[in-house]
Amino acid sequence: MRKTAKFLFGAIMAVAIGLGAPTLATAADPTFTVVVKIEGIPWFTVLNKGIEAGAKDFHINATMIGPAKVDPAQQVRMVEDLIAKKVDAIGLIPLDTAVMEPVLGRAQEAGIPVITHEGPGQKNKTWNVDLIDSKELGIAQMKSLAAAMGEQGEYAVYVGTLTTPLHNEWADAAIAYQKEHYPKMTMVGDRYPYNDSTDEAFKVTLDVMQAYPNLRGILAEGANAPVGAGNAVRQAGRSGEIVIVGTALPSQVASLIKDGTVHEAFNWNPIDSGYAMVAVARLVLDHKEITDGMEIPGLGKAQVDPQNRLITINKIVSINKNTVDDLVAQGL
């Protein structure tokens, strides 16, 4: 009975994503290693759960590694090591697409497919898979920020680094929407990088509040930004006075959402991200055609841009007072 159930499960999964006959786990399963931006922070700890689930469902020896600090050069060295080890596929969430371009070219020359996430503009990728539409996310953030600010006043923009691809794409879309629709709002300074660090976002916020005493809002891109910014605003006794909107992990930002320090955050489920990367790697390794409207199990239909090698599954999640408890209960 156990063998029959296992076979039926495998067959259903195979039909769902067009893999053909089910693949049985063996010692010869392909190896797939995902290099993330930084190891040890909650976002990537949760993302790794999706990688582990995908490894089990798609019969891949999938693992996750990442630098101890935000450093594109460390990502390059890790990819070089994976090429030397002759892994079957490489996953990457890039810190700097330009820095990663040469080493990914060497991976491609070695016949190793590269699956990126949060790197739609990355050159020398096989496919990039994302769980949001960057423009729609940026617009949703700005609409929320503007509504809470009364569509007027000064706001600051935070990004993990000035080269982090998606953070800057979200910011681009949000700023463009503000300029077109909310002329009484003004962005102060330039984009403020915080090295994907909660502590650094805290320090940046203290500096920005001092430099701009009339600050009314913060657009905080990256999971650690609303937490660091929120802690600084709360400490300064300005919760509710300065509106914070961004991206966040529900469990990290829950208390700040509940007391009104963070107005709203938008994100996608990082478990889905890890799972999607493994699913796409399996399709590529099996030489399966990836087409518009294809189904990713548990995630839904994907929009596919074959020219730019982009796979998008729009799964934006709103994190606010009405949703945060349920999202935390889901383990996010």
KACOR-V266076 format. One record per residue. N is the residue number from 1. RES is the residue in one letter. SS is DSSP state (helix for helix, strand for strand, loop for the rest). PSI is psi in degrees with one decimal (999 if undefined). OMEGA is omega in whole degrees, -180 to 180 (999 if undefined). Layout:
BEGIN
N_RES_SS_PSI_OMEGA, N_RES_SS_PSI_OMEGA
END
This chain:
BEGIN
1_M_loop_-42.0_-179, 2_R_helix_-40.2_180, 3_K_helix_-40.4_-180, 4_T_helix_-44.8_-180, 5_A_helix_-42.1_-180, 6_K_helix_-41.8_-179, 7_F_helix_-43.5_-179, 8_L_helix_-41.5_178, 9_F_helix_-45.4_-180, 10_G_helix_-40.1_-179, 11_A_helix_-41.5_179, 12_I_helix_-45.0_179, 13_M_helix_-40.1_-178, 14_A_helix_-43.3_179, 15_V_helix_-39.0_-176, 16_A_helix_-35.0_-178, 17_I_helix_10.7_174, 18_G_loop_32.3_-178, 19_L_loop_-11.3_-177, 20_G_loop_-141.8_-179, 21_A_loop_147.0_-179, 22_P_loop_148.5_179, 23_T_loop_127.2_179, 24_L_loop_139.7_-180, 25_A_loop_130.2_177, 26_T_loop_172.3_178, 27_A_loop_-17.2_-178, 28_A_loop_11.5_178, 29_D_loop_142.0_-180, 30_P_loop_153.6_180, 31_T_strand_135.7_-178, 32_F_strand_116.4_-180, 33_T_strand_129.3_-179, 34_V_strand_123.9_177, 35_V_strand_113.8_-178, 36_V_strand_177.1_-176, 37_K_loop_-42.7_-178, 38_I_loop_139.0_-178, 39_E_loop_147.7_172, 40_G_loop_-6.6_177, 41_I_loop_153.9_-173, 42_P_helix_-40.3_-177, 43_W_helix_-47.9_-176, 44_F_helix_-22.9_172, 45_T_helix_-41.6_178, 46_V_helix_-41.7_179, 47_L_helix_-35.7_-179, 48_N_helix_-26.5_176, 49_K_helix_-38.1_178, 50_G_helix_-38.4_176, 51_I_helix_-44.2_-180, 52_E_helix_-40.6_179, 53_A_helix_-42.7_178, 54_G_helix_-38.2_179, 55_A_helix_-41.6_-180, 56_K_helix_-45.6_-175, 57_D_helix_-33.7_-174, 58_F_helix_8.3_174, 59_H_loop_58.0_176, 60_I_loop_139.2_172, 61_N_strand_84.0_-174, 62_A_strand_133.7_180, 63_T_strand_169.5_-180, 64_M_strand_137.1_174, 65_I_strand_165.5_178, 66_G_strand_159.7_179, 67_P_loop_159.1_180, 68_A_loop_-19.7_177, 69_K_loop_166.5_-179, 70_V_loop_105.1_-175, 71_D_loop_103.6_179, 72_P_helix_-32.7_-180, 73_A_helix_-34.9_177, 74_Q_helix_-36.7_175, 75_Q_helix_-41.2_178, 76_V_helix_-46.8_-179, 77_R_helix_-36.7_179, 78_M_helix_-41.6_178, 79_V_helix_-40.8_177, 80_E_helix_-41.2_179, 81_D_helix_-39.1_179, 82_L_helix_-36.8_176, 83_I_helix_-43.8_180, 84_A_helix_-33.9_-180, 85_K_helix_-7.9_178, 86_K_loop_46.6_174, 87_V_loop_160.7_-177, 88_D_loop_-29.0_179, 89_A_strand_152.8_-180, 90_I_strand_135.5_172, 91_G_strand_148.7_-178, 92_L_strand_133.6_168, 93_I_loop_97.2_-166, 94_P_loop_144.4_171, 95_L_loop_-34.8_-178, 96_D_loop_108.6_-174, 97_T_helix_-35.1_-179, 98_A_helix_-41.6_-180, 99_V_helix_-35.0_-176, 100_M_helix_-18.3_-173, 101_E_helix_-49.6_-178, 102_P_helix_-43.9_-177, 103_V_helix_-32.3_176, 104_L_helix_-31.0_173, 105_G_helix_-39.3_178, 106_R_helix_-34.5_176, 107_A_helix_-43.9_179, 108_Q_helix_-41.4_178, 109_E_helix_-30.5_179, 110_A_loop_0.4_179, 111_G_loop_20.4_-179, 112_I_loop_113.5_179, 113_P_strand_148.8_-178, 114_V_strand_120.1_178, 115_I_strand_114.8_179, 116_T_strand_161.9_175, 117_H_loop_139.2_-175, 118_E_loop_28.4_179, 119_G_loop_54.9_-176, 120_P_loop_-27.9_-180, 121_G_loop_4.7_-179, 122_Q_loop_126.8_176, 123_K_loop_159.3_179, 124_N_loop_30.8_172, 125_K_loop_157.3_172, 126_T_loop_-51.4_173, 127_W_strand_149.8_167, 128_N_strand_132.7_178, 129_V_strand_128.3_179, 130_D_strand_155.0_-176, 131_L_loop_11.0_178, 132_I_loop_159.6_169, 133_D_loop_115.8_-172, 134_S_helix_-42.7_-179, 135_K_helix_-44.3_-179, 136_E_helix_-37.0_179, 137_L_helix_-46.4_179, 138_G_helix_-40.8_179, 139_I_helix_-42.7_179, 140_A_helix_-41.2_178, 141_Q_helix_-47.1_-177, 142_M_helix_-38.5_177, 143_K_helix_-42.4_180, 144_S_helix_-45.3_-180, 145_L_helix_-46.5_-178, 146_A_helix_-42.8_-180, 147_A_helix_-43.2_-178, 148_A_helix_-23.8_179, 149_M_helix_1.0_-176, 150_G_loop_23.6_177, 151_E_loop_28.3_177, 152_Q_loop_156.1_176, 153_G_strand_177.0_-177, 154_E_strand_140.8_176, 155_Y_strand_154.0_179, 156_A_strand_156.0_-180, 157_V_strand_127.7_178, 158_Y_strand_140.1_172, 159_V_strand_152.8_-179, 160_G_loop_-54.1_171, 161_T_loop_165.9_180, 162_L_loop_-6.9_179, 163_T_loop_-1.1_179, 164_T_loop_115.3_-168, 165_P_helix_-60.8_-173, 166_L_helix_-36.9_178, 167_H_helix_-44.0_-178, 168_N_helix_-30.3_175, 169_E_helix_-42.1_178, 170_W_helix_-44.3_180, 171_A_helix_-42.0_178, 172_D_helix_-49.7_-177, 173_A_helix_-42.1_-179, 174_A_helix_-46.1_-179, 175_I_helix_-42.5_179, 176_A_helix_-40.3_-180, 177_Y_helix_-39.3_178, 178_Q_helix_-47.2_-178, 179_K_helix_-34.0_-178, 180_E_helix_-35.9_-170, 181_H_helix_-20.6_-176, 182_Y_loop_73.6_-175, 183_P_loop_-17.7_-180, 184_K_loop_-0.5_175, 185_M_strand_146.0_-178, 186_T_strand_128.6_174, 187_M_strand_130.4_-179, 188_V_loop_144.6_177, 189_G_loop_-152.2_175, 190_D_loop_-174.0_176, 191_R_loop_138.3_-177, 192_Y_strand_112.2_176, 193_P_strand_144.3_-179, 194_Y_loop_15.1_175, 195_N_loop_32.4_179, 196_D_loop_31.4_-177, 197_S_loop_129.3_177, 198_T_helix_-44.5_-179, 199_D_helix_-40.5_-179, 200_E_helix_-39.0_177, 201_A_helix_-35.2_176, 202_F_helix_-48.8_-179, 203_K_helix_-42.9_179, 204_V_helix_-41.1_-178, 205_T_helix_-40.4_176, 206_L_helix_-42.6_-180, 207_D_helix_-42.9_-178, 208_V_helix_-41.6_179, 209_M_helix_-36.6_179, 210_Q_helix_-41.3_-178, 211_A_helix_-30.6_-176, 212_Y_loop_82.1_-176, 213_P_loop_-18.0_179, 214_N_loop_14.9_-179, 215_L_strand_132.8_-179, 216_R_strand_-16.4_-176, 217_G_strand_157.5_176, 218_I_strand_125.2_172, 219_L_strand_110.2_-168, 220_A_strand_102.2_-178, 221_E_loop_135.0_-179, 222_G_loop_144.4_-170, 223_A_loop_-29.9_-177, 224_N_loop_-16.5_-174, 225_A_helix_-49.7_-179, 226_P_helix_-28.9_-180, 227_V_helix_-51.3_179, 228_G_helix_-44.9_179, 229_A_helix_-42.3_-180, 230_G_helix_-41.8_179, 231_N_helix_-38.7_179, 232_A_helix_-44.6_180, 233_V_helix_-42.0_179, 234_R_helix_-44.2_-180, 235_Q_helix_-35.6_-180, 236_A_loop_-2.5_-180, 237_G_loop_28.7_-177, 238_R_loop_21.7_177, 239_S_strand_131.5_-178, 240_G_loop_-31.0_177, 241_E_loop_-39.9_175, 242_I_strand_119.3_-177, 243_V_strand_130.3_177, 244_I_strand_124.6_176, 245_V_strand_142.4_178, 246_G_strand_-143.8_175, 247_T_loop_145.5_-175, 248_A_loop_163.0_170, 249_L_loop_125.6_-174, 250_P_helix_-44.4_-178, 251_S_helix_-30.9_180, 252_Q_helix_-33.8_-170, 253_V_helix_2.0_-172, 254_A_helix_-49.4_-176, 255_S_helix_-34.1_179, 256_L_helix_-33.0_174, 257_I_helix_-45.7_-174, 258_K_helix_-34.5_-179, 259_D_loop_4.7_175, 260_G_loop_4.6_179, 261_T_loop_-44.6_172, 262_V_loop_122.0_-175, 263_H_loop_-49.3_-178, 264_E_strand_149.7_175, 265_A_strand_155.5_179, 266_F_strand_143.0_179, 267_N_strand_-171.1_172, 268_W_loop_170.4_-178, 269_N_loop_115.0_-179, 270_P_helix_-23.7_175, 271_I_helix_-43.0_178, 272_D_helix_-36.4_-180, 273_S_helix_-50.5_180, 274_G_helix_-41.6_-180, 275_Y_helix_-43.0_-178, 276_A_helix_-39.6_179, 277_M_helix_-42.3_180, 278_V_helix_-40.9_180, 279_A_helix_-43.6_180, 280_V_helix_-38.4_177, 281_A_helix_-41.0_179, 282_R_helix_-43.2_179, 283_L_helix_-44.2_-179, 284_V_helix_-45.3_-179, 285_L_helix_-28.2_178, 286_D_loop_5.5_178, 287_H_loop_38.0_179, 288_K_loop_144.1_179, 289_E_loop_135.7_178, 290_I_loop_117.0_-172, 291_T_loop_157.9_179, 292_D_loop_134.5_180, 293_G_loop_1.6_178, 294_M_loop_153.6_-179, 295_E_strand_129.5_169, 296_I_strand_121.0_-175, 297_P_loop_128.1_177, 298_G_loop_-6.7_-176, 299_L_loop_-25.9_179, 300_G_strand_-166.3_-176, 301_K_strand_145.5_-179, 302_A_loop_142.4_169, 303_Q_strand_128.0_-175, 304_V_strand_126.7_175, 305_D_strand_93.2_-174, 306_P_loop_-29.6_-179, 307_Q_loop_-42.6_-179, 308_N_loop_2.8_177, 309_R_loop_48.6_-177, 310_L_strand_134.6_174, 311_I_strand_124.2_-178, 312_T_strand_130.2_173, 313_I_loop_109.7_-172, 314_N_loop_106.4_-175, 315_K_loop_46.1_-179, 316_I_loop_134.3_178, 317_V_strand_131.6_176, 318_S_strand_129.2_-179, 319_I_strand_109.2_-180, 320_N_loop_-172.9_-176, 321_K_loop_-29.0_-178, 322_N_loop_-20.3_-173, 323_T_loop_-18.3_-168, 324_V_helix_-40.3_-178, 325_D_helix_-42.7_180, 326_D_helix_-39.4_180, 327_L_helix_-38.0_176, 328_V_helix_-39.5_179, 329_A_helix_-25.3_177, 330_Q_loop_-4.0_179, 331_G_loop_13.8_-179, 332_L_loop_999_999
END
